């Protein structure tokens, strides 16, 4: 039982596109579909409750992550500061849900949707099913995605083409700040100083530092793809 919350990567190794990985991806799709299907009901009766649930899960997920590292004596400023894209997305989503600020939304929507989807498809994850970290990772990421979709489908916040540019500029400003932190403390947040050791999308984007330029291009393309889906969805049935 202790192994399920332990820190030994060898006991429950994560396998990319294994049955458990694909199951979590499918579950995310089902939750997104359910949110869309029941968006009217949530908007009429449960907006406050749904917001509280999303924020609570985001906060508990982050607290669990840090507590797990701390219990095992593995917490470190070079690993656990909230400067990975997933952590940044999590905090942005929580702030977006609490403030309902449109400027925060349009930046968060593109950064968090893109980061969340990419992280779930090729996660930097070393613990597989049924380890606690496996569930913590995927719960955090599908709630990040649901938070963005909730703001779009339920709260009716619609990003514009300018939002794409603002989000892209904001992401690069964040990256510059994180790079500065990396240089100061010898960390590798946002993988700006090297690729992760696990298999991720970055493995196909060339060597360091050229994969960062490749990632910039992919990021703006993904932002535009998400915006295109927003436009198509908005032209469909509203409400």
Backbone as CSV, one residue per row, in Angstrom:
resi,resn,N_x,N_y,N_z,CA_x,CA_y,CA_z,C_x,C_y,C_z
1,UNK,0.827,-1.218,0.000,0.000,0.000,0.000,0.862,1.269,0.000
2,UNK,1.985,1.234,0.810,2.860,2.398,0.858,3.449,2.708,-0.511
3,UNK,3.638,1.662,-1.311,4.195,1.873,-2.635,3.333,2.754,-3.514
4,UNK,2.043,2.804,-3.246,1.128,3.614,-4.044,1.328,5.109,-3.835
5,UNK,1.978,5.464,-2.725,2.295,6.874,-2.490,3.799,7.062,-2.309
6,UNK,4.568,6.017,-2.632,6.006,6.069,-2.468,6.691,6.877,-3.557
7,UNK,8.018,6.885,-3.511,8.791,7.686,-4.457,9.698,6.832,-5.341
8,UNK,9.419,5.524,-5.344,10.207,4.594,-6.162,9.580,4.485,-7.548
9,UNK,10.241,5.067,-8.551,9.695,5.090,-9.904,9.581,3.696,-10.511
10,UNK,10.383,2.771,-10.020,10.406,1.446,-10.614,9.206,0.582,-10.274
11,UNK,8.493,0.892,-9.196,7.369,0.056,-8.778,6.166,0.188,-9.707
12,UNK,5.869,1.413,-10.106,4.722,1.658,-10.987,5.151,2.602,-12.114
13,UNK,5.945,2.124,-13.051,6.423,3.000,-14.133,5.295,3.413,-15.075
14,UNK,5.394,4.629,-15.554,4.395,5.126,-16.505,4.758,4.676,-17.911
15,UNK,3.753,4.213,-18.662,3.953,3.801,-20.047,3.123,4.688,-20.965
16,UNK,3.804,5.359,-21.874,3.127,6.261,-22.799,2.149,5.490,-23.679
17,UNK,0.920,5.985,-23.756,-0.162,5.404,-24.557,-0.512,3.973,-24.129
18,UNK,-0.282,3.689,-22.868,-0.748,2.429,-22.295,-2.262,2.509,-22.112
19,UNK,-2.879,1.411,-21.710,-4.325,1.392,-21.499,-4.742,2.417,-20.455
20,UNK,-3.974,2.523,-19.375,-4.321,3.485,-18.322,-4.193,4.921,-18.824
21,UNK,-3.166,5.203,-19.634,-2.987,6.532,-20.198,-4.136,6.874,-21.143
22,UNK,-4.463,5.970,-22.041,-5.551,6.194,-22.989,-6.888,6.332,-22.267
23,UNK,-7.052,5.601,-21.177,-8.293,5.693,-20.388,-8.462,7.086,-19.815
24,UNK,-7.381,7.670,-19.308,-7.464,9.019,-18.752,-7.753,10.052,-19.838
25,UNK,-7.189,9.843,-21.026,-7.492,10.744,-22.140,-8.962,10.641,-22.530
26,UNK,-9.478,9.416,-22.566,-10.878,9.206,-22.913,-11.789,9.786,-21.838
27,UNK,-11.403,9.646,-20.582,-12.190,10.210,-19.487,-12.254,11.727,-19.579
28,UNK,-11.147,12.345,-19.962,-11.139,13.796,-20.149,-12.118,14.209,-21.236
29,UNK,-12.132,13.454,-22.335,-13.074,13.720,-23.423,-14.519,13.588,-22.934
30,UNK,-14.799,12.554,-22.153,-16.156,12.343,-21.640,-16.584,13.481,-20.709
31,UNK,-15.682,13.930,-19.859,-16.002,15.031,-18.947,-16.253,16.327,-19.712
32,UNK,-15.450,16.562,-20.748,-15.658,17.755,-21.575,-17.003,17.670,-22.296
33,UNK,-17.333,16.488,-22.793,-18.614,16.288,-23.470,-19.770,16.502,-22.502
34,UNK,-19.630,15.999,-21.282,-20.677,16.166,-20.276,-20.845,17.640,-19.918
35,UNK,-19.730,18.354,-19.800,-19.804,19.783,-19.503,-20.535,20.526,-20.601
36,UNK,-20.236,20.199,-21.847,-20.923,20.838,-22.965,-22.398,20.469,-22.994
37,UNK,-22.691,19.208,-22.754,-24.065,18.720,-22.823,-24.956,19.338,-21.749
38,UNK,-24.377,19.583,-20.575,-25.155,20.117,-19.449,-24.833,21.579,-19.160
39,UNK,-24.278,22.273,-20.125,-23.864,23.652,-19.926,-25.026,24.575,-19.570
40,UNK,-26.210,24.342,-20.146,-27.368,25.190,-19.848,-27.822,25.026,-18.407
41,UNK,-27.869,23.775,-17.964,-28.290,23.492,-16.595,-27.309,24.086,-15.597
42,UNK,-26.016,23.918,-15.878,-24.989,24.471,-14.990,-25.088,25.989,-14.956
43,UNK,-25.298,26.609,-16.111,-25.387,28.062,-16.194,-26.584,28.600,-15.417
44,UNK,-27.691,27.864,-15.407,-28.911,28.321,-14.739,-28.900,28.084,-13.236
45,UNK,-28.288,26.977,-12.808,-28.449,26.582,-11.410,-27.155,26.396,-10.624
46,UNK,-26.081,26.040,-11.288,-24.929,25.550,-10.536,-23.619,26.281,-10.832
47,UNK,-23.682,27.497,-11.357,-22.452,28.193,-11.718,-21.532,28.395,-10.513
48,UNK,-22.088,28.871,-9.413,-21.275,29.114,-8.223,-20.706,27.813,-7.679
49,UNK,-21.556,26.779,-7.604,-21.113,25.492,-7.084,-20.032,24.880,-7.973
50,UNK,-20.206,24.986,-9.277,-19.239,24.408,-10.213,-17.896,25.124,-10.111
51,UNK,-17.954,26.444,-9.964,-16.726,27.218,-9.801,-15.980,26.803,-8.547
52,UNK,-16.726,26.640,-7.453,-16.119,26.233,-6.184,-15.465,24.857,-6.313
53,UNK,-16.139,23.937,-6.986,-15.601,22.587,-7.158,-14.307,22.628,-7.974
54,UNK,-14.310,23.363,-9.066,-13.123,23.439,-9.916,-11.935,24.040,-9.162
55,UNK,-12.170,25.155,-8.473,-11.086,25.799,-7.724,-10.586,24.896,-6.606
56,UNK,-11.513,24.233,-5.920,-11.137,23.338,-4.826,-10.257,22.196,-5.310
57,UNK,-10.635,21.587,-6.432,-9.852,20.477,-6.974,-8.468,20.965,-7.413
58,UNK,-8.410,22.146,-8.018,-7.117,22.698,-8.437,-6.209,22.931,-7.231
59,UNK,-6.762,23.524,-6.176,-5.979,23.820,-4.972,-5.528,22.531,-4.289
60,UNK,-6.447,21.579,-4.120,-6.101,20.320,-3.464,-5.066,19.540,-4.267
61,UNK,-5.178,19.605,-5.574,-4.208,18.923,-6.428,-2.813,19.491,-6.226
62,UNK,-2.706,20.809,-6.182,-1.403,21.446,-5.986,-0.862,21.160,-4.587
63,UNK,-1.722,21.231,-3.578,-1.281,20.951,-2.210,-0.809,19.506,-2.068
64,UNK,-1.538,18.580,-2.696,-1.163,17.163,-2.647,0.200,16.937,-3.282
65,UNK,0.431,17.602,-4.404,1.710,17.490,-5.105,2.873,17.895,-4.214
66,UNK,2.760,19.073,-3.578,3.833,19.572,-2.734,3.982,18.745,-1.458
67,UNK,2.867,18.324,-0.878,2.907,17.520,0.339,3.593,16.180,0.078
68,UNK,3.316,15.587,-1.066,3.917,14.307,-1.434,5.440,14.424,-1.518
69,UNK,5.926,15.461,-2.172,7.360,15.684,-2.257,7.954,15.946,-0.872
70,UNK,7.257,16.747,-0.064,7.771,17.121,1.253,7.858,15.920,2.179
71,UNK,6.841,15.062,2.171,6.828,13.875,3.026,8.017,12.974,2.735
72,UNK,8.394,12.875,1.468,9.495,12.003,1.075,10.846,12.714,1.098
73,UNK,10.855,13.954,1.573,12.104,14.691,1.657,12.697,15.049,0.314
74,UNK,11.831,15.181,-0.695,12.302,15.435,-2.063,11.983,16.845,-2.556
75,UNK,11.346,17.667,-1.700,10.962,19.007,-2.146,12.216,19.852,-2.365
76,UNK,12.244,20.549,-3.500,13.414,21.349,-3.856,13.000,22.570,-4.664
77,UNK,13.713,23.660,-4.468,13.389,24.882,-5.219,13.684,24.717,-6.706
78,UNK,14.522,23.771,-7.051,14.849,23.567,-8.463,13.827,22.684,-9.170
79,UNK,12.904,22.110,-8.405,11.916,21.202,-8.986,10.481,21.629,-8.696
80,UNK,10.225,22.162,-7.517,8.847,22.315,-7.041,8.281,23.725,-7.045
81,UNK,9.037,24.713,-7.444,8.434,26.041,-7.577,7.375,25.978,-8.677
82,UNK,6.301,26.739,-8.557,5.218,26.669,-9.558,5.572,27.390,-10.851
83,UNK,6.632,26.910,-11.502,7.133,27.573,-12.702,7.127,26.677,-13.931
84,UNK,6.678,25.423,-13.785,6.428,24.616,-14.969,5.135,25.115,-15.616
85,UNK,4.974,24.883,-16.899,3.800,25.384,-17.604,2.514,24.845,-16.990
86,UNK,2.528,23.588,-16.531,1.333,23.011,-15.925,0.959,23.735,-14.637
87,UNK,1.960,24.028,-13.809,1.701,24.745,-12.557,1.234,26.168,-12.833
88,UNK,1.875,26.821,-13.794,1.462,28.178,-14.169,0.021,28.162,-14.659
89,UNK,-0.325,27.167,-15.483,-1.690,27.037,-15.992,-2.676,26.823,-14.855
90,UNK,-2.292,26.000,-13.887,-3.169,25.714,-12.744,-3.470,26.991,-11.970
91,UNK,-2.443,27.763,-11.667,-2.649,29.009,-10.914,-3.444,30.025,-11.733
92,UNK,-3.162,30.102,-13.020,-3.924,31.010,-13.875,-5.405,30.635,-13.903
93,UNK,-5.687,29.323,-13.983,-7.073,28.872,-14.024,-7.803,29.202,-12.725
94,UNK,-7.145,28.968,-11.601,-7.762,29.279,-10.316,-8.053,30.779,-10.209
95,UNK,-7.090,31.598,-10.621,-7.266,33.048,-10.579,-8.370,33.483,-11.535
96,UNK,-8.422,32.881,-12.709,-9.465,33.182,-13.694,-10.849,32.862,-13.155
97,UNK,-10.994,31.693,-12.540,-12.294,31.280,-12.007,-12.749,32.178,-10.861
98,UNK,-11.816,32.618,-10.037,-12.158,33.438,-8.877,-12.467,34.883,-9.255
99,UNK,-11.746,35.423,-10.232,-11.911,36.835,-10.586,-12.905,37.058,-11.716
100,UNK,-13.030,36.060,-12.598,-13.851,36.173,-13.808,-13.427,37.383,-14.638
101,UNK,-12.128,37.660,-14.605,-11.562,38.774,-15.353,-11.325,38.345,-16.797
102,UNK,-11.816,39.145,-17.743,-11.724,38.744,-19.143,-10.283,38.702,-19.635
103,UNK,-9.455,39.685,-19.237,-8.060,39.706,-19.678,-7.311,38.468,-19.174
104,UNK,-7.596,38.080,-17.955,-6.997,36.857,-17.424,-7.507,35.651,-18.199
105,UNK,-8.789,35.662,-18.523,-9.371,34.556,-19.276,-8.714,34.372,-20.629
106,UNK,-8.577,35.437,-21.409,-8.100,35.261,-22.779,-6.658,34.783,-22.824
107,UNK,-5.872,35.145,-21.826,-4.503,34.622,-21.750,-4.517,33.188,-21.246
108,UNK,-5.277,32.953,-20.180,-5.343,31.625,-19.566,-5.921,30.595,-20.519
109,UNK,-6.935,30.964,-21.265,-7.628,30.034,-22.145,-6.666,29.359,-23.115
110,UNK,-5.856,30.133,-23.786,-4.961,29.560,-24.795,-3.745,28.878,-24.172
111,UNK,-3.154,29.515,-23.157,-1.980,28.914,-22.522,-2.346,27.604,-21.839
112,UNK,-3.434,27.609,-21.089,-3.800,26.430,-20.302,-4.377,25.315,-21.155
113,UNK,-5.185,25.657,-22.149,-5.724,24.628,-23.033,-4.596,23.932,-23.789
114,UNK,-3.684,24.726,-24.348,-2.578,24.150,-25.105,-1.656,23.338,-24.204
115,UNK,-1.257,23.933,-23.090,-0.368,23.245,-22.168,-0.996,21.999,-21.578
116,UNK,-2.289,22.101,-21.215,-2.976,20.964,-20.621,-3.111,19.797,-21.585
117,UNK,-3.489,20.092,-22.808,-3.665,19.033,-23.810,-2.329,18.380,-24.152
118,UNK,-1.293,19.189,-24.360,0.021,18.640,-24.693,0.573,17.795,-23.550
119,UNK,0.368,18.272,-22.314,0.872,17.536,-21.155,0.159,16.197,-20.993
120,UNK,-1.118,16.150,-21.321,-1.857,14.904,-21.170,-1.502,13.903,-22.267
121,UNK,-1.206,14.399,-23.451,-0.859,13.496,-24.554,0.551,12.936,-24.376
122,UNK,1.500,13.798,-24.046,2.881,13.339,-23.808,3.342,13.873,-22.457
123,UNK,2.890,13.270,-21.377,3.194,13.796,-20.039,4.629,13.541,-19.592
124,UNK,5.159,14.496,-18.826,6.420,14.262,-18.128,6.044,13.591,-16.806
125,UNK,5.851,12.292,-16.855,5.318,11.545,-15.719,6.088,10.235,-15.575
126,UNK,6.489,9.932,-14.357,7.303,8.743,-14.118,6.568,7.670,-13.315
127,UNK,5.369,8.004,-12.849,4.606,7.061,-12.034,3.306,6.704,-12.746
128,UNK,3.100,5.423,-12.972,1.920,4.974,-13.693,0.811,4.484,-12.774
129,UNK,-0.264,4.036,-13.372,-1.408,3.474,-12.654,-0.956,2.280,-11.828
130,UNK,-1.430,2.145,-10.557,-2.388,2.996,-9.831,-1.720,3.923,-8.811
131,UNK,-0.541,4.410,-9.093,0.168,5.276,-8.154,-0.583,6.589,-7.950
132,UNK,-0.440,7.154,-6.756,-1.112,8.405,-6.434,-0.736,9.526,-7.398
133,UNK,0.528,9.607,-7.746,0.999,10.678,-8.625,0.341,10.588,-10.004
134,UNK,0.067,9.383,-10.463,-0.618,9.185,-11.738,-1.978,9.879,-11.718
135,UNK,-2.748,9.642,-10.663,-4.081,10.245,-10.561,-3.989,11.748,-10.325
136,UNK,-3.055,12.165,-9.482,-2.899,13.596,-9.206,-2.575,14.360,-10.480
137,UNK,-1.681,13.810,-11.293,-1.276,14.467,-12.536,-2.461,14.641,-13.482
138,UNK,-3.183,13.569,-13.741,-4.255,13.641,-14.724,-5.472,14.409,-14.212
139,UNK,-5.775,14.290,-12.934,-6.879,15.077,-12.375,-6.585,16.564,-12.508
140,UNK,-5.364,16.964,-12.148,-4.996,18.377,-12.248,-5.132,18.879,-13.681
141,UNK,-4.685,18.073,-14.638,-4.690,18.536,-16.023,-6.071,18.524,-16.661
142,UNK,-6.898,17.523,-16.333,-8.211,17.608,-16.973,-9.085,18.662,-16.304
143,UNK,-8.804,19.029,-15.048,-9.541,20.144,-14.434,-9.079,21.470,-15.027
144,UNK,-7.808,21.584,-15.368,-7.322,22.782,-16.060,-8.075,22.969,-17.376
145,UNK,-8.211,21.889,-18.134,-8.927,21.950,-19.409,-10.405,22.258,-19.185
146,UNK,-11.018,21.603,-18.202,-12.435,21.842,-17.916,-12.684,23.270,-17.466
147,UNK,-11.750,23.847,-16.710,-11.912,25.226,-16.248,-11.988,26.190,-17.429
148,UNK,-11.137,25.971,-18.428,-11.150,26.822,-19.622,-12.446,26.645,-20.411
149,UNK,-12.861,25.390,-20.581,-14.092,25.120,-21.312,-15.310,25.636,-20.556
150,UNK,-15.267,25.578,-19.241,-16.360,26.114,-18.413,-16.525,27.616,-18.659
151,UNK,-15.416,28.336,-18.677,-15.502,29.781,-18.908,-16.059,30.087,-20.286
152,UNK,-15.746,29.243,-21.253,-16.210,29.456,-22.622,-17.667,29.022,-22.803
153,UNK,-18.006,27.820,-22.370,-19.333,27.273,-22.611,-20.383,27.734,-21.614
154,UNK,-20.007,27.924,-20.387,-20.990,28.254,-19.342,-20.999,29.746,-19.026
155,UNK,-19.818,30.310,-18.792,-19.743,31.733,-18.458,-19.822,32.621,-19.699
156,UNK,-19.708,32.007,-20.890,-19.853,32.713,-22.170,-18.759,33.751,-22.421
157,UNK,-17.557,33.457,-21.982,-16.417,34.305,-22.299,-15.837,33.820,-23.622
158,UNK,-15.829,34.677,-24.618,-15.349,34.284,-25.943,-14.059,35.025,-26.295
159,UNK,-12.988,34.294,-26.543,-11.737,34.939,-26.948,-11.830,35.456,-28.377
160,UNK,-10.982,36.407,-28.705,-10.917,36.965,-30.047,-9.556,36.646,-30.658
161,UNK,-9.372,37.062,-31.905,-8.081,36.854,-32.557,-6.981,37.628,-31.827
162,UNK,-7.343,38.794,-31.273,-6.369,39.552,-30.490,-5.975,38.789,-29.227
163,UNK,-6.887,37.968,-28.735,-6.583,37.164,-27.551,-5.445,36.193,-27.832
164,UNK,-5.407,35.685,-29.053,-4.327,34.779,-29.454,-2.984,35.483,-29.326
165,UNK,-2.923,36.712,-29.836,-1.684,37.487,-29.769,-1.323,37.810,-28.326
166,UNK,-2.308,38.231,-27.536,-2.031,38.566,-26.134,-1.519,37.349,-25.371
167,UNK,-2.140,36.200,-25.620,-1.724,34.982,-24.929,-0.305,34.585,-25.335
168,UNK,0.008,34.730,-26.619,1.335,34.364,-27.111,2.405,35.285,-26.525
169,UNK,2.113,36.569,-26.485,3.054,37.532,-25.891,3.213,37.245,-24.400
170,UNK,2.100,37.012,-23.714,2.150,36.733,-22.280,2.977,35.478,-21.993
171,UNK,2.803,34.444,-22.808,3.550,33.203,-22.615,5.053,33.440,-22.784
172,UNK,5.421,34.245,-23.749,6.838,34.524,-23.960,7.426,35.395,-22.852
173,UNK,6.647,36.300,-22.323,7.107,37.101,-21.171,7.325,36.192,-19.973
174,UNK,6.362,35.285,-19.741,6.502,34.316,-18.649,7.754,33.464,-18.851
175,UNK,7.963,33.025,-20.091,9.126,32.179,-20.393,10.435,32.916,-20.121
176,UNK,10.499,34.189,-20.457,11.707,34.972,-20.200,11.980,35.086,-18.702
177,UNK,10.922,35.311,-17.931,11.072,35.404,-16.478,11.516,34.062,-15.885
178,UNK,10.900,32.986,-16.376,11.259,31.656,-15.886,12.695,31.314,-16.273
179,UNK,13.101,31.696,-17.471,14.485,31.452,-17.906,15.469,32.157,-16.978
180,UNK,15.105,33.367,-16.556,15.949,34.096,-15.612,16.081,33.355,-14.291
181,UNK,14.975,32.794,-13.817,15.003,32.005,-12.583,15.882,30.775,-12.771
182,UNK,15.739,30.117,-13.913,16.570,28.937,-14.205,18.053,29.265,-14.124
183,UNK,18.419,30.404,-14.666,19.828,30.799,-14.649,20.320,31.080,-13.239
184,UNK,19.438,31.594,-12.400,19.822,31.945,-11.034,19.983,30.723,-10.137
185,UNK,19.064,29.749,-10.266,19.060,28.645,-9.300,19.436,27.294,-9.924
186,UNK,19.737,27.269,-11.228,20.154,26.026,-11.877,19.022,25.041,-12.113
187,UNK,17.824,25.551,-12.317,16.657,24.700,-12.566,16.399,24.573,-14.061
188,UNK,15.346,23.850,-14.396,14.993,23.670,-15.808,13.484,23.801,-15.986
189,UNK,12.906,24.800,-15.354,11.472,25.018,-15.473,11.097,25.373,-16.910
190,UNK,9.939,24.859,-17.319,9.428,25.018,-18.675,10.368,24.402,-19.713
191,UNK,11.347,23.624,-19.261,12.314,22.946,-20.136,13.024,23.933,-21.057
192,UNK,13.340,25.102,-20.489,14.019,26.133,-21.267,15.528,25.949,-21.282
193,UNK,16.018,25.048,-20.436,17.455,24.799,-20.378,17.827,23.377,-20.792
194,UNK,16.854,22.617,-21.255,17.108,21.247,-21.666,15.825,20.446,-21.721
195,UNK,15.854,19.345,-22.447,14.668,18.503,-22.592,14.440,17.676,-21.331
196,UNK,13.176,17.290,-21.078,12.906,16.371,-19.963,13.467,14.991,-20.270
197,UNK,13.697,14.210,-19.221,14.261,12.875,-19.413,13.238,11.870,-19.913
198,UNK,11.940,12.170,-19.707,10.897,11.281,-20.207,10.574,11.616,-21.660
199,UNK,9.835,10.734,-22.321,9.460,10.941,-23.723,8.354,11.979,-23.827
200,UNK,8.617,13.064,-24.528,7.622,14.111,-24.735,7.699,14.605,-26.173
201,UNK,6.832,15.538,-26.504,6.811,16.130,-27.833,8.155,16.767,-28.184
202,UNK,8.867,17.258,-27.182,10.131,17.953,-27.431,11.176,17.066,-28.091
203,UNK,11.043,15.767,-27.920,12.008,14.841,-28.513,12.000,14.885,-30.036
204,UNK,10.920,15.395,-30.609,10.773,15.415,-32.063,11.010,16.808,-32.658
205,UNK,11.473,17.733,-31.827,11.580,19.120,-32.277,13.017,19.608,-32.437
206,UNK,13.959,18.675,-32.462,15.346,19.071,-32.666,16.107,19.208,-31.363
207,UNK,17.428,19.463,-31.451,18.268,19.584,-30.267,18.081,20.932,-29.569
208,UNK,18.638,21.025,-28.367,18.642,22.302,-27.640,19.640,23.246,-28.313
209,UNK,19.343,24.542,-28.463,18.120,25.228,-28.063,17.095,25.357,-29.185
210,UNK,17.344,24.666,-30.321,16.496,24.863,-31.494,15.073,24.367,-31.279
211,UNK,14.903,23.394,-30.376,13.534,22.911,-30.153,12.645,23.992,-29.541
212,UNK,13.260,24.983,-28.909,12.473,26.078,-28.336,11.839,26.904,-29.455
213,UNK,12.608,27.146,-30.523,12.058,27.866,-31.678,10.961,27.049,-32.352
214,UNK,11.190,25.741,-32.466,10.162,24.868,-33.039,8.895,24.908,-32.189
215,UNK,9.088,24.911,-30.880,7.954,24.933,-29.964,7.179,26.239,-30.063
216,UNK,7.893,27.325,-30.344,7.220,28.618,-30.548,6.265,28.532,-31.733
217,UNK,6.753,27.946,-32.826,5.908,27.806,-34.006,4.712,26.912,-33.751
218,UNK,4.936,25.794,-33.082,3.841,24.878,-32.771,2.828,25.541,-31.859
219,UNK,3.323,26.331,-30.904,2.437,27.004,-29.954,1.483,27.958,-30.665
220,UNK,1.996,28.795,-31.536,1.120,29.749,-32.225,0.148,29.025,-33.146
221,UNK,0.590,27.919,-33.748,-0.313,27.121,-34.587,-1.431,26.521,-33.747
222,UNK,-1.083,25.976,-32.582,-2.095,25.393,-31.701,-3.052,26.459,-31.187
223,UNK,-2.531,27.639,-30.856,-3.395,28.743,-30.436,-4.420,29.059,-31.525
224,UNK,-3.950,29.101,-32.778,-4.840,29.418,-33.891,-5.842,28.297,-34.152
225,UNK,-5.399,27.047,-33.980,-6.318,25.914,-34.128,-7.422,25.982,-33.078
226,UNK,-7.038,26.260,-31.837,-8.032,26.380,-30.759,-8.978,27.538,-31.047
227,UNK,-8.422,28.655,-31.541,-9.282,29.792,-31.889,-10.239,29.412,-33.016
228,UNK,-9.753,28.657,-33.993,-10.623,28.211,-35.076,-11.767,27.349,-34.555
229,UNK,-11.474,26.489,-33.600,-12.520,25.657,-33.007,-13.516,26.507,-32.234
230,UNK,-13.013,27.564,-31.591,-13.895,28.498,-30.882,-14.856,29.163,-31.856
231,UNK,-14.321,29.616,-32.986,-15.153,30.280,-33.996,-16.209,29.324,-34.541
232,UNK,-15.807,28.102,-34.854,-16.756,27.114,-35.385,-17.838,26.799,-34.370
233,UNK,-17.434,26.619,-33.113,-18.406,26.312,-32.054,-19.348,27.480,-31.841
234,UNK,-18.823,28.700,-31.910,-19.639,29.891,-31.681,-20.670,30.102,-32.771
235,UNK,-20.365,29.618,-33.979,-21.312,29.755,-35.084,-22.414,28.728,-35.029
236,UNK,-22.188,27.689,-34.212,-23.200,26.655,-34.069,-24.302,27.107,-33.148
237,UNK,-24.975,26.160,-32.562,-26.082,26.454,-31.662,-25.572,27.115,-30.408
238,UNK,-26.103,28.264,-30.045,-25.691,28.996,-28.872,-26.605,28.677,-27.702
239,UNK,-26.122,29.151,-26.542,-26.918,28.968,-25.329,-26.537,27.743,-24.647
